């Protein structure tokens, strides 16, 4: 699996309607002690992340998260843009995730999510 495939599979976890499929995708792509955090939540491990995403999915049925940029990576870290798309075709502003990748490149160990573009200086 390439790093791009790993990240796309992780994004598919955010898009999965079925809770078991969501957990399966997160366990496939995240290390056992991986953490996720964004401006709305403290660091979460897989079970709590599954619950967090379930709440987002309930509030935004039919939405999906898609990677919208190339993956930029170096020294065990990567970043990529993503966007939440709704069933009606509308979208939220692009966000960016910065991730720490395992030494073997097969799992994500830490995900830091940011919402929207940076404001100009």
Secondary structure by P-SEA (a helix, b strand, c coil): ccaaaaaaaaaaaaacccaaaaaaaaaaccccbbbbbccccccccaaaaaaaaaaaaaacccbbbbbccccccccccccbbbbbbccccccccbbbbbbbbccccccccbbbbbccccccc
